[in-house]
Amino acid sequence: MILSTTPTIEGRTIREYKGVVTGETIIGANIVKDFFAGIRDIVGGRSESYERVLREAKDTSMNEMAQRAQVMGANAVVGIDIDYETIGANGSMLMVAVSGTAVVVG
């Protein structure tokens, strides 16, 4: 499965548009991670725990979207958009939503 943020894939022709596909992941922020991330933020360091959670959520959402595209008979998804949001009480959860257009490329 080819996944691209661009509307086309260089050197490939879009032969068929299958439709819009999405993938969503919601992950709760762990209180211990929040504590250590806060300490790192105070001393100016990067929060590896949050970066790891963000990557996991994005990867899970992308995989879900790719699976939905495959079920539709697509072999690529173009025009992918990735959105990150905090939701829940006090922004205690992270949502990653991805969307794109499932296509058949030749």
Buried (B, 14 or more C-beta within 10 A) or exposed (E): BBBBEEEBBEEBEBEEEBEBBBBBBBBEBEEEBBEBBEEBEEEEEEBEBBEEBBEBBBEBBBBBBBEBBBEBEBBBBBBBEBEEEEEEEEEEBBBBBBBBBBBBBE
